[in-house]
């Protein structure tokens, strides 16, 4: 009897997940199939910037060495990255992919779209295993480095969320505005304070 109840519960969950996917859509979890980019108007976007001491290339090299993630503090509803593992390519090179292992037990896939010296790190996050996959199709991030002078650089971080469907767009936009945006601002404050130049 117990086995029958477990099997019935598993079947119910599978049907419910299939129903959610049909109604809301879901992020593809295959590293070999990154989502296509949408028109700019399809994304919910937050952008923040800080002017820091250091030349353009020095600041970019430093941020990539210490990782922007090292300045991220745990926040409500936003999991931290505890480790990464390679999927393909060498991290830092265009097209490289890796798994990000999160502190809630789930994973996501990071893919470098373009890493260009001295001014750009452009990436995509997709393949979420957490329930957020029913709301967020993928995320496109950009970290840009613009010289203000020989000794100062503007670091600009943009985070663009593509919802899984028009139904989930308000939820994605709300999550970005109320959870991710403050998280990004705090991360950039921490980064700006830590710049060693």
C-alpha positions as CSV (number, residue, x, y, z in Angstrom):
1,X,0.0,0.0,0.0
2,X,2.8,2.4,0.9
3,X,4.5,1.8,-2.4
4,X,1.3,2.5,-4.2
5,X,0.9,5.8,-2.4
6,X,4.5,6.8,-3.1
7,X,4.0,5.9,-6.8
8,X,0.7,7.9,-6.9
9,X,2.3,10.9,-5.3
10,X,5.3,10.8,-7.8
11,X,2.9,10.5,-10.7
12,X,0.9,13.5,-9.4
13,X,4.0,15.6,-9.0
14,X,5.1,14.7,-12.6
15,X,1.7,15.6,-14.0
16,X,1.7,18.9,-12.0
17,X,5.2,19.7,-13.3
18,X,4.1,19.0,-16.8
19,X,1.1,21.2,-16.3
20,X,3.2,24.1,-15.0
21,X,5.6,23.7,-18.0
22,X,2.7,23.7,-20.4
23,X,1.2,26.9,-18.9
24,X,4.2,28.8,-17.8
25,X,7.1,27.4,-19.8
26,X,10.3,26.3,-18.2
27,X,14.0,26.9,-18.6
28,X,15.8,24.2,-20.7
29,X,18.3,22.4,-18.5
30,X,20.6,21.1,-21.3
31,X,24.1,22.8,-21.4
32,X,24.2,22.0,-25.1
33,X,21.0,24.0,-25.8
34,X,21.3,27.6,-24.5
35,X,18.2,29.6,-24.9
36,X,18.0,32.0,-27.9
37,X,18.2,35.7,-27.1
38,X,15.0,37.7,-27.1
39,X,14.2,41.2,-28.3
40,X,15.4,43.8,-25.8
41,X,11.8,44.7,-24.9
42,X,11.2,41.1,-23.6
43,X,13.7,41.4,-20.8
44,X,13.3,42.9,-17.3
45,X,16.5,44.8,-16.7
46,X,18.4,46.4,-13.9
47,X,21.7,48.3,-14.4
48,X,24.0,49.7,-11.8
49,X,27.5,51.3,-12.0
50,X,30.3,52.5,-9.8
51,X,33.4,54.6,-10.6
52,X,36.5,53.0,-9.0
53,X,40.2,53.7,-8.9
54,X,42.4,51.9,-11.4
55,X,43.0,51.7,-15.1
56,X,40.4,50.0,-17.3
57,X,42.5,46.8,-17.8
58,X,43.7,46.6,-14.2
59,X,40.2,46.8,-12.9
60,X,38.9,44.2,-15.3
61,X,41.7,41.8,-14.5
62,X,41.2,42.3,-10.8
63,X,37.4,41.8,-10.9
64,X,37.9,38.6,-13.0
65,X,40.6,37.3,-10.6
66,X,38.7,37.9,-7.4
67,X,35.2,37.3,-9.0
68,X,32.3,39.6,-8.6
69,X,30.6,36.7,-6.8
70,X,33.0,37.1,-3.9
71,X,31.4,40.4,-3.0
72,X,27.9,39.0,-3.0
73,X,26.2,38.6,0.4
74,X,23.4,36.2,1.1
75,X,20.0,37.8,0.6
76,X,16.5,36.6,1.1
77,X,15.4,34.5,-1.9
78,X,18.8,34.7,-3.6
79,X,21.0,31.6,-3.3
80,X,24.8,31.9,-3.1
81,X,27.2,30.1,-5.3
82,X,29.2,27.5,-3.3
83,X,31.3,26.1,-6.2
84,X,31.5,25.6,-9.9
85,X,32.4,22.7,-12.2
86,X,33.4,22.9,-15.9
87,X,31.2,21.6,-18.7
88,X,33.1,22.7,-21.8
89,X,35.9,25.0,-22.8
90,X,38.2,26.9,-20.5
91,X,36.5,29.4,-18.2
92,X,37.4,32.9,-19.3
93,X,37.2,32.0,-23.0
94,X,34.2,32.8,-25.3
95,X,31.7,29.9,-25.3
96,X,32.9,28.2,-22.2
97,X,30.2,26.7,-19.9
98,X,30.2,25.6,-16.3
99,X,27.7,24.5,-13.6
100,X,27.2,26.8,-10.7
101,X,26.4,24.8,-7.6
102,X,24.1,26.8,-5.3
103,X,23.8,26.8,-1.5
104,X,20.2,25.6,-1.8
105,X,21.3,22.4,-3.5
106,X,20.3,23.4,-7.0
107,X,22.4,24.3,-10.0
108,X,22.4,26.7,-13.0
109,X,24.6,26.9,-16.1
110,X,26.9,29.8,-16.8
111,X,28.0,30.5,-20.4
112,X,30.4,33.2,-21.6
113,X,29.0,35.0,-24.6
114,X,32.0,37.3,-25.0
115,X,34.9,38.1,-22.8
116,X,36.7,41.0,-24.4
117,X,39.7,43.0,-23.1
118,X,39.7,45.6,-21.8
119,X,36.0,46.5,-21.7
120,X,33.5,43.6,-21.6
121,X,32.4,40.4,-19.8
122,X,29.1,39.2,-21.4
123,X,27.4,36.0,-20.1
124,X,24.3,34.0,-19.9
125,X,22.7,32.0,-17.0
126,X,20.2,29.3,-17.8
127,X,19.3,25.6,-17.0
128,X,18.0,26.3,-13.5
129,X,17.0,23.2,-11.6
130,X,15.2,25.3,-8.9
131,X,11.5,26.1,-9.2
132,X,12.6,29.5,-10.6
133,X,12.9,27.6,-13.9
134,X,9.1,28.1,-14.3
135,X,9.5,31.9,-14.1
136,X,13.0,32.6,-15.5
137,X,13.9,31.3,-18.9
138,X,17.4,32.7,-18.8
139,X,19.5,35.7,-17.6
140,X,21.9,37.8,-19.7
141,X,24.5,39.7,-17.7
142,X,27.0,42.3,-18.9
143,X,29.9,43.8,-16.9
144,X,31.4,46.7,-18.8
145,X,34.5,48.7,-18.0
146,X,34.7,52.3,-19.4
147,X,37.8,54.5,-18.7
148,X,37.0,57.7,-17.0
149,X,40.7,58.7,-17.0
150,X,44.0,56.8,-16.8
151,X,43.4,56.1,-13.1
152,X,39.6,55.7,-12.9
153,X,37.2,53.3,-14.5
154,X,33.4,53.0,-14.5
155,X,32.2,49.5,-13.9
156,X,28.6,48.9,-15.1
157,X,26.7,45.7,-14.3
158,X,23.5,44.9,-16.2
159,X,21.2,41.9,-15.4
160,X,18.4,41.1,-17.8
161,X,15.8,38.5,-17.0
162,X,13.9,36.7,-19.8
163,X,10.6,35.3,-18.3
164,X,9.4,31.9,-19.5
165,X,6.1,33.4,-20.8
166,X,4.0,36.5,-20.8
167,X,2.2,35.0,-17.8
168,X,5.4,35.0,-15.7
169,X,6.7,38.4,-16.8
170,X,5.2,40.3,-13.8
171,X,6.7,37.8,-11.4
172,X,10.1,38.0,-13.0
173,X,10.0,41.8,-13.1
174,X,8.9,41.9,-9.4
175,X,11.7,39.6,-8.3
176,X,14.2,41.6,-10.2
177,X,13.1,44.9,-8.7
178,X,12.6,43.8,-5.1
179,X,15.2,41.1,-4.6
180,X,17.9,41.1,-7.3
181,X,18.3,44.9,-7.7
182,X,19.1,45.6,-4.0
183,X,21.4,42.5,-4.1
184,X,23.3,43.9,-7.1
185,X,23.6,47.4,-5.5
186,X,25.1,45.9,-2.3
187,X,27.5,43.7,-4.4
188,X,28.7,46.7,-6.3
189,X,29.2,48.8,-3.1
190,X,31.3,45.9,-1.7
191,X,33.3,45.7,-4.9
192,X,34.0,49.4,-5.0
193,X,35.2,49.4,-1.4
194,X,37.6,46.5,-2.0
195,X,39.3,47.9,-5.2
196,X,43.0,47.9,-4.3
197,X,44.3,50.5,-6.7
